[in-house]
Amino acid sequence: MKKLVLPSTFADEIIAHAKEGAPLEVCGILATKDGQITQVYRAYNIAQSPVTYTMDPKDQLRIFKDMEERGWELWGIYHSHPATEAQPSATDIRMAYYPEAYYLIISLARPEKALVRAFRILGGQVLEEKLMIE
């Protein structure tokens, strides 16, 4: 397991997004420059579902365009599981189209103690990464 560092300000931001969107799933993108996370982008979940997400293609295009203009790269994609554990579902695995990205899942199964876990999803294989919030 590789050690990943998620600055606490960004962890707080994605957890807040998850709580604000509950009971529906939320989603977004994290950008990086030189290995350091630079930005959290919230995206709209057009599925409007408590059990799945589909990132709005317009948001995705806007986000990727902004990242390109700033010289940033994709670091990760996050989404929430409002009532279940922070474990990729079969749908999450099937829809993991960015093998270079880390997939972060925020679980609100225990809202007082939100849990964030990170995974790489490659060819249907799920590899958990050690995520440190600092």
C-alpha positions in Angstrom: 0.0 0.0 0.0 1.4 3.4 -1.1 1.0 6.3 1.4 -1.1 9.2 0.0 -1.4 12.5 1.8 -4.7 14.4 1.7 -4.4 17.8 3.3 -7.0 18.2 6.1 -8.4 21.3 4.4 -9.3 19.3 1.3 -10.5 16.3 3.4 -12.8 18.7 5.3 -14.1 20.1 2.1 -15.1 16.8 0.5 -16.6 15.6 3.8 -18.6 18.8 4.0 -19.8 18.3 0.4 -20.9 14.7 1.3 -22.8 15.9 4.3 -24.5 18.8 2.4 -25.6 16.4 -0.3 -26.9 13.6 1.9 -29.0 11.5 1.5 -27.9 11.7 -2.1 -24.4 10.8 -3.4 -22.1 13.7 -4.3 -19.1 13.7 -6.5 -16.1 15.8 -7.6 -12.5 15.9 -8.8 -9.2 16.6 -7.1 -6.4 18.3 -9.1 -2.7 18.1 -8.5 0.5 20.0 -9.5 3.9 18.3 -8.9 2.3 15.7 -6.6 0.5 18.2 -4.4 -3.3 18.5 -4.3 -4.2 22.0 -5.5 -7.9 22.1 -5.7 -11.2 20.3 -5.0 -13.8 20.8 -7.7 -17.4 19.9 -6.8 -19.5 18.4 -9.6 -23.2 17.9 -9.9 -24.5 14.3 -9.6 -27.0 14.1 -12.4 -28.2 10.7 -11.2 -29.6 12.4 -8.1 -29.5 9.0 -6.3 -28.6 7.8 -2.8 -26.8 4.8 -4.3 -25.0 5.9 -7.4 -23.4 8.9 -9.1 -23.0 10.2 -12.6 -20.9 13.3 -12.9 -22.5 16.0 -15.1 -20.5 15.9 -18.3 -20.7 19.8 -18.5 -19.1 20.0 -15.1 -16.5 17.5 -16.0 -15.6 19.4 -19.2 -15.5 22.7 -17.3 -13.3 21.2 -14.6 -10.8 19.6 -17.0 -10.6 22.8 -19.0 -9.8 24.8 -15.9 -7.2 22.3 -14.8 -5.5 22.3 -18.2 -5.4 26.2 -18.2 -3.7 26.1 -14.8 -1.2 23.3 -15.7 -2.9 20.9 -13.2 -3.5 17.2 -13.6 -6.2 14.8 -12.4 -5.3 13.4 -9.0 -8.5 11.8 -7.9 -12.2 11.4 -8.2 -14.3 11.4 -5.1 -17.9 10.5 -4.3 -19.9 9.7 -1.2 -21.7 6.7 0.2 -24.3 8.3 2.4 -25.5 5.1 4.1 -22.9 2.5 3.3 -19.2 1.8 3.9 -16.4 3.4 2.0 -15.9 0.4 -0.3 -16.2 0.5 -4.1 -19.5 -1.0 -5.3 -19.7 -3.1 -8.4 -20.9 0.0 -10.3 -18.0 2.1 -9.0 -15.6 -0.6 -10.3 -17.3 -0.9 -13.7 -17.5 2.9 -14.1 -13.8 3.6 -13.1 -12.7 5.1 -16.5 -9.5 6.8 -15.2 -6.9 4.2 -14.2 -4.4 7.0 -13.4 -6.8 8.5 -10.8 -7.2 7.7 -7.1 -10.8 7.0 -6.2 -11.8 8.4 -2.9 -15.0 7.3 -1.2 -16.5 9.2 1.8 -18.7 7.1 4.0 -21.4 8.7 6.1 -22.6 5.4 7.5 -21.6 7.0 10.9 -22.1 10.7 10.2 -20.4 11.8 13.4 -17.3 10.0 12.1 -17.1 10.3 8.3 -14.6 7.9 6.8 -12.5 8.6 3.7 -10.7 5.8 1.9 -8.7 5.8 -1.3 -8.4 3.2 -4.0 -6.9 2.5 -7.4 -9.2 0.7 -9.8 -7.3 -1.0 -12.6 -9.0 -3.4 -15.0 -11.6 -4.3 -12.5 -9.1 -4.9 -9.7 -9.4 -2.8 -6.6 -6.3 -1.8 -4.7 -6.7 0.2 -1.5 -4.1 2.9 -0.9 -3.1 4.1 2.6 -4.6 7.6 2.9 -3.2 10.0 5.5 -5.1 13.1 6.3 -2.7 15.8 7.6 
